[in-house]
Amino acid sequence: MEKTELEKTEFDTAPAAIKFEEPEMETGHLSKLSKALLIYAAVLSVAFCAFHLYTAGIRELTGMEQRLVNLTLGLAILFVLKPIVRNQGPKTWDMALSLLTLATGAYLLINVNDIALRLGHNTGLEVLAAVVVTLLVLEATRRAIGWPLPIVAIIAIIYGFFGDRLTGMFSHGPITFNRFVAHVGLTTEGIFGTPMAASASIVCIFIIFAAFLNGTGVGQYFVDVVMGRFGRTRGGAAKAAVVGSALMGMLTGSVIANVMGTGTFTIPLMKENGYRPTVAGAVEAVSSTGGMIMPPVMGAAAYIICEMLSVPFVEVIRAALIPAILYYLAEFIFVDLEALKFGLTGLSKKETEVYKKNAKGKAYLLIPLIVLVLILVFLDWLPQKSAFVATVLVIIIGFLQRSNRLNWKKLLGVCKSSARNCLEAIACCACAGIVVGVMGITGLGIQLSSILIQLAGGSLLLLLVLTMIVSLILGMGLTTTASYIILAVLVAPTLVKMGVVPMAAHMFVFYFGVYAAITPPVAMGAYAAASISGANPFATGFQAFRIALPSFLVPFVFIYSPEMLGSGRLVDILLVLATACIGVGFVGVSVVGYYRKSMALLPRALMLGAGLCMIDPNHITDVIGLGVGLVTLALFGGLLKKRRHSPEGDPA
């Protein structure tokens, strides 16, 4: 029955709760077998979450055992939840693959110690198990993210078998079938290597933590807070989208999931606020993409960086902080200047009051995030232990809170979404492990470094440009996690050989792998946002690239300046941050072509040059850039002009 106006509450007028996990498949038309298989997958999902919570907080298994169980449960669930025939529910062959995964994983787990002791002299049954695991990983990855990464892995396998027949720099020595298969499928140098180690010990527990946060209403709380705070400001809906997507993008671990989760709410609001559909979609795409690099809860690849470099997670957080600040500052400046340029106002007081009312009294939802940061930074706990404690706090708060309280049904739903959200990372890490294993056994990884250095002619800058192009191309076809792993193995060592600090080298390839989501011609994050805004996908991608343009300069800067990654004296770090912020602002003015009045091509070029000088960590260029920027704003940007106040919203 429809409610009357008096019967409606603030919860009826507020936006629907944001959901980030992939929607459950429609079950109304499924057969009894398909429904039974979904129940089977739900049971495995609960076991998956219980396993990761137990091993994160109570007792972790040995490295190989941990990775085996993680991969086995993950693939067994994946084959059911991502059936070979989409939108028709799982079938008998999906169940067969799931059971084959469980059987193979159980066999390897039982014999894990004997396999390790044999040191490559494996039995025929063990070699067969390695072949089965490799084929299962390839098929699971294809179902999870499509063909690009499996094709790369298949090419690597073919190279491993037949590369000894090549001549020149790409040739390698003969490798027997049994040795090759065992190396890729049974050792910690292949499928069960560093990427899978990160997935099994760190990535999955953080994804579970994020799913529980969303299940208790933290995502909706973020929306309510930022809309209440920024809604009335100039271009308030876009500013709220920037801040909200930054906060919620940390929790999803997926650009497209964040776009589809928050964009369905923020993009229409931005359009109503006066933003062009192309700009509205681009703002959301850029905001959602930045969540992958936003500390403290970043995308899955950030945890793999810890394993690759053998450094504490807090060091990755420290390294990512300043670039993330500059990324969102650039976007915030863009939306503010865009609103000023077109005279856009904010939301009404009545609209923002609804959000403030919904957020009132719910600050306790942030306790788990605060605790997570405190124990990571100040107590120096392991990331998985910290995530376990924070997850337990989330569950306790979820059962105690009055609104949106957790119950056993919701708990089951969170476990299902947790497992589902982990599947892509597990499959990508395992499949990328195949490539890593081939690089190791053939020696191609070492040879490739020499090849890249020769192509760059010994120039670090040219090598960085080549690396950026390769990272963007790989990122267009692969997920951030998969592209980072491959680049970390193939390209990052080359940068280190050229004298780049290891953390800077890995962050460089990581960032451009992320930026691929908003870089035409295949800007998947922008295309997803365009499907909501109704704008042209390519135009949205180009606009997203324009908005994020200042951020594309930052990775080049931190290669030459470790202070940008939080390394060095505090005074130097703060100085680099301050000058870079001004530089990002200057570049933003150049991109929009407006400060307090429209600017022609020449002043925009001068502002771009001034911004580049300010971002470059050099005192001389800082002085030049600041002088050129201020003079240009005074002469052409109306800097000395009296500030106008918006009649509806706040002036900034």
N, C-alpha and C positions, 0 to 999 in steps of 0.2 A: 504494500500500500504506500502511496506517495505521501511524504511528510509535508505538513504545512510549514509556513515560514517560522512559526513560533516553536515548532518541534525540532527544527534544524539546529545543530550545534556547530561549534567552530570546526569540528572534525569533518563535517559535511561540506563546508565551504573551502577547506584547505585542499591542496592538491593531493592526489592519490600518492600513497607511499611509494617511494622509489624502489624498484627491484632491479638488481644487477645481474642475477644469474640468468642463464639461458632459459627461456620459457619451457615449461614441461610440455611434452608432446600431448596432443589431444587423445584422450583415452576412450571417448564415447564410442568410436567406431572400431576399436581394436578387438581382435579375437581373444578368446579365453587364454590361448597360449601366450600372446603378446602381453596381456595383463599380468599373467603369472610371472613372465620374465622380468617385468618392471618391478614386481614385488621382490624377486630374486636380486635385482640390481639395488633395490633399496636396502636390503639386508647387507649386501656387500658394502654399500656406502656407509652404513653405520659401523661395520667392522673396520673400514678404511679410516674413518675419523677416530675411532677408539684406538686403533693401532698407532696413529700419529700422535695423539694426545699422550698415550702411555709412554711411547719411546722418547717423546720430547721432554716430558716432565718427570718420569719415574726411572725408566731404564732403557737406554738405547741399545739396540743390537749391534753386533759387529758390522763393519762397513758393508761387506758383501751381503750379509743377511738382511740388513736394513734396505738396501737397494733392491734386492730380489723381491721382498714382500711388497715394497712400494710399487714396483713395476707390475708384479703379478696381479695385485688387487686392482690397480689402475686400469690395466688393459682388459681385465675380465669385466669390469664395469663399462668401459668404453664400448666394447663390442655389442653390448645390449642397448646402451643409451644412444649410440650412434649407429643404427642398423645400416646394412648395406643398401637397403631400399628405403630412402628417406620418406617420412610422413606416413608410413604404413605400419610402424611398430616393429619390434624385433621378431625375427623368424627363427626357424629351427637351425639354420646355418649360423646365425649370430650366436645362438646358445652353444652350438658346437665349438665355435672359436673361443668363446668364453671359458668353456670347460677344458678345452685343450690348453689354454693359458694357465688355468689353475693346476692342471695335472703336470705340465712342464715345470712350472714354478715350484711345485711341491717336490718334484724329483730333484731339481737343482738345489733346493734348500736342504733336503735330507743329505745330499752328497757334497755340500759346499766345501767342507774341509778336505775331503779326498781330492776334489777337483783342484783345489789350490796346491796340495802337496805334489800332484803329478807334474806340475810345472810345464804344461804343454803336451805331455805324453798321455793324451786323453783316450778313453775307450770309445768304441764306435757309437755306443748309446749316448755318451756325452756330446760327441760331435753332432749327432743327430739332434739332440736337444738344442745345441747352439744354432743349428740351421733353422729349427722351428722358431726359436726366440727371435732371430733376425727377421724372418718372414712375418711373424706376428707384429713386430714393431713397425715394419714398413706398411703393413695394411692398416694398423691402428692409426699411424700418423696420417695416412691418406684420408681416413675417415674424419680425423680430427681437424685437419687444416687444408686438405686438398693435396694435389700432386707435387707442388714445387720442391718441398724438402725431400720426399721420397725419391724423386727423380735425381736430385743431387746425390743422395746416398747410393742409389743404384749405379750411377756413373762412377762413384768412388769404388764400389765393389768390383765393377768391371775393370777398372784401372788396376785394382789390387791383383786380380787374376791374370790379366794380360799385359800389364805394364812392362814386364820383363822382355817383351817382344819389341818394345819401342826402342828408338835410338835417340841419343842426345840427352839433354838435361832432364827430361821427364822419365827416363828409363830407370828401372830398379831391378834388383836381383830376383832370382826365382824364389817363389814362396809356395810350399806345398798346400794342398787343399785343407788338410786337417789343421795345420798350423794357422792358416789364415782364418778359418772359421772359428777355431777355438779362441784366437786372439780377439776377434771382433765380438763374439757372442758369449764368452765365458769369463773374461778377465776384466780387471778394473782399468784397462787401457782402451776398452771399446764401449759397448752399450752400457756397461756398469761403471763407466769412468766418472770423471769429475762432474760433468753436467748432471748425471743421475744421482751422484752423491749430494749435490746441492738440492735437487728435487726431493730426495728422500728424507733429508735431515732438516732442511730449512724452508724451502719454498712451500711445500704442502701445508705445513703447520701455520705459516703466515696467511695462506689463502683460507684455511679453516678459521683462523682468528678474524679475518675480514668478513667472512660469511656470517659469523656469529654477531659481529658488530652490526651488520646490516639487518640481521634478524631481530635485533633488539631495538631498532629504530634510529641508529646513529646517522645513517644516510639521510633520512627525512629531517632529523634534527639539524644537520648541516644546512639543508635547504632552507629551513625555517629561519635559522640564525642569519644567514647571509642575505636572504630576502628582506628580513626585518631591518638589517643594518644598512644595506646598500640600495634597497628598493627605491627610496625617495631621492637618491642622488641623481645627477645628470646621467642619463643612459643607464639607470639603475638596474634594469633587467639584465643587461649585458655584463655589468660589473658583478652582479650576483652569480651569473653563469661562470664567470672567470674564477671567482673564489670558491664557489660551490663545487665545480668540477675539479678544481685542484684538490680539494679535501676528499671528495668521493672517488676521484680517479686513483688515489692511493689504495683504495680498498678493492677495486674491481680487478686490477691487474690486466685489463684489456681495454684498448682504446675504443673499439667498436661497442663493447658492452657498456662503457661509460657514456658514449654518445647516445646509444639507444635508450639507456636508462634515464639519464638526466635531460637529454636533448628533447625528448617528447614533451617535457615541461618547460624548459628554458627557451627553446627556439620560438615557440608560439608567443611567449611573453615578450621576447625581443622584437618580434615582428609587430606586435601590438604597440610596443614602445616607440616604433618608428624606424627601426633598423631594417635595411633592405634584406630580402630573403637570403641573398648571397652572403652578406656580411654576418647575418644571424647564424647561418650554418657554419661559416668559417670560424667564428668566435667559439662556438661550442666544440668544433673539431680540435682547434688549437688548445682549448682548455682541457679537454679530455686527454689529449696526447701528453700534455705536461704532467698528468698524474703518474705517468710511468717513471718520471725522474724526480718526483717530489718526496723528500724525506718526511717522516721516518719510515713509512710503509710504502715501499716503491714496488715496481713491477718485479716479476720473478727473476729477470736477468740480473738485478742488483744483488741478489743472494748468491747467484752463480759467480759473480765477480769476487765475492769473498773466498769461494773455493778455489777459483783460478789463481788468485794472488796470495792465498793463505793469510789473509788479514782479518782482523775483527770487523764485524758489520758496522760498528760505530765509525770506523775510518771511511767506509763507503758513504755513510750519512754525512760526515763532515765534508767529504769531497764533493758531494752532490748539492750541498745546501746553497752556496752562492750562485752556481749556474741556474738552479731552480728559481731562486729569487729573481734573477735577471730575466728569465723566461717569462714569468708571470707579470713582472713589472712592465715588460715590453708590451704584452697584450693589454694590460690595464690602461696603459698610456694610450694605446690605439683606440680602445673603445671610448675613453674619455674625450679624446680629440675628435673622434667620429661624431660623438653626441654633440660636442660644441659646434662642429662644422655645420651640422644639419639642424641645430636647434632642438635637440631631443630632450625631453624632460624625464622625470622619474615616475614611479607609481604613485598613486594617491595615498594619503595618510590612512584611509580606511583599509586599503588593500594591504599595506605593510603591517597594520595593527593585527591583522589575522595571523600573520606569520609570527609576530612577536608573542602573541598570546599562546600559540601552539608550542613555541620554544621555551616559554617561561617555566622555570622550575625543573628543567631537564638537563642541567649542566652536569649532573652526576653521570650521564652517559659517556662523558669524556674521561672519566677516571681510568678505565683500562688503557686508553691511549697514553695518558700522562704517566701511568705506572710503567708502561712498556718503555717509554723514552728514558725515564729515570733509572730503571734497572739496567738498561742497555748502556747508558752513558756513564753513570756514576758508580754502579756496582760491577760493571764490566762482565755481566753474565753472558753465557752463550745465547745466540739469537733464538734457538729453539726453546731453551728453558724460559727465556723472557716471554716468548709468545705463548707458552703453556700457561704461565702465571696470569698473563693478561686475558687469555681465553677463559680460564676458570673464573676470573673476576666478571667477565662479560656474562657468563652463564648465571652466576649468582645474582647479579644486578637484573638480568632478564627475568628471573623467577620472582624477584622481590618487587619490581616496579609495578605501579598501579595500572598504567596504560600500556598497551602493546606487550602485555606480560607473556613470557614464554610458558608454554605448556608442552606436554609430551608430543602432541601432534606437530606443533611448531618446531620442536627440537628435531624431530624426524625430518621435517622439511629442510631445516638448516643443514643437517648431515647430508641430505641428498644434494643440495645445491653446492655444499663444500666439495664433495667428491666430484661432481660434474665440473666445477670450476678448476679442479686440479688436472683433469684429463689431458687438456691441451699441453700443459707444461710437461707432464710425464712423457707423453708421446714425443714431443719435440726434443726433450733432453735425451731420450733413448735413441732416437733416430739420428740426432746430431752426433751421438757417441759413435755411431757407425763410421761417420766421416772422420771423426777424431782418430778412431782406431786404424783406419786405412792410412791416414797421414803418418801415424806413428810407425807402423810396420813397414811401410814403403820408403820412409824418409823424405816424402814429398814436402812435408812442413818445413824442413830445414832448407831444402832446395828453393822453395818458393820465396823465402826471405831474400835470397841472393838475386832472384829474378826481379823482384819488385824494386830492390835497390838499384839494379842496373837500369830498369825502365825509368826510374826517377833521376838517373844521372848523378846520384849522390846528393841530390837536393832534398832537404827535409820538407820544405814547403811544397814542392811538387809531389813528394810522397804523400803528404797530408791530403792534398787535393785528390790524388788517385784513390786514397783510402776512403775519403768522403764519398766519391762517386760509387765505388764498389759497395760501400755500406748502404747507400741509398737504394741502389739497384737490388741488393739482396733483401733489404727491408721491405721493398715493394711486394716481393713474392713470398716472403717468409714472415713468421711472427717475430716479435722483438727478441724473444728468448732464443729461437733457432738462429736468427741472423747474428746475434751477438756471439753465440758459441762458435759458429764457423769463423767469424771474423777474429775472435779471440785466439783461435788456433792458427789461422792462416796469415793474418795481417798484423795483429798487435805485436807479436815477437819481432817483426821487421821494424816497427817504430822504436821498440826498445833497443834494437841493435844500432839504430841511428842516434841513440842517446836520450830518448824520451823516457821520462819517469814512468815505471810500469803502471801506476794508478792512472796517470794522465792518458797513456796509450789505450788502456781498456775503457776508460770513460769516453774517449774520443769515438771509438767504434760503437760503443753502446748508445751514445747520444744520436749519432746519425742513423743508426738502426731504428731508433724511436721516431726521429723526424721524418722517416720515409712515409709515415702514416698521413702526413700533410704536405707531401712533395709530389707535384704532378710529374709524370702523367698518370701514375697509379697511386693516388692518395686515398687509401681505403677509409681512413677516419673522416675525411672531408666528404667522400661519396656517401657514407652512411648518414652524415648530417644533412646532406642535400636531399636525401630521400624523405626527410622530415620537413625541411624548409620549403621544398618544392622548387628550389633553384636549380640552375644548370650545374651538374656535378663537377665538370672541368673548371667552370668559373669559380665555384666554391673552393676547389683545390688551389687555384691560383691565388684567390683572396687569402686563404689560410697561410699559404707560403709567404705572402706579403706581410701578414700580421706577425709571423714568427721570424721574419728576416733578421732582426737584430740578434736573435738567439743562435742563428746559424754561424755567427762570428765568434761566439763565446768558446766553443771547443778549440778553435785555432789559438785563442788567447791563452787558455790554460795549459796548452802544450809548452808555451814559452814562459809562462808565469805560474809557478806552483802555488802562489798565494791565492789564485782564483779557486783552487781546490782546498783551501783552508790549511795550507802548509806554510809554515814560517812564523815570523813574529806577528803578534796580534795587531800592532800598529800598521804593519805593512798590509795585512789582510783587510783591515778596515779601510785603508786608503784605496786599495784596489777596488773594493766593493763600492765605495763612494764615487770614484771617478767612472767606474763602469756603469753605475746607475744613471749618472748624468749622460754618459755616452749613449746608452739605450734610449733615453728620453729624446736626445737629438735625432737619432735614427728614426724614432717613432714619428717625430714631427716631419721628417723628410718623407716617410712612407705615406702619411695622411695628406701632406701638403697643406697643413693648416696649423696655426697656433692660436692667434686671436683674430687672424684674417687669412684669407687664402694666399698661398705662396706660389710664385712662378717656378719654372724649371731650374733656373740658376740658383736661387736661394735654397731650394730643396737639395740640390747637389752640394752646396756649401754645408748644409746641415748634416748631410750624409758623411761628408769628409770630416766634419768636426766630431761627429759621433764615433767614427772609426778611430780618430786620434785619441779620444777619451777612453775608449775601450782598451786600446793598446796600453799595457802597463809600463809606461815610460813617462818620467816627469816632464820631459821637454814636450812630448806630443800632448800630454795632458794640458799644459799651459796653452799651447797653440790651439788645441781643440776647444778649450773653454773660451778663449778669446774670440775665435772665429764664430763659434755658436752663439755667444751672447750678442756680438755685433750684428750677426745676421738676423737674430730674433728682433733686435731693436730697430733695424732698418726695414726689414721686410715682413716680420711676423707680428707686429703690433705689441711688442713687449712693453712699451711705455704707455700703451693704451689702457684706459681704465677698464677693470674687469667687469663683465656683464654678469648679472645674477639672473638665474632662471626663475620664472614666475611660479613654477610648480614645485620644483625640487631644489636641492641644495646646489651651490655653485660648482661643486667638484665631485 
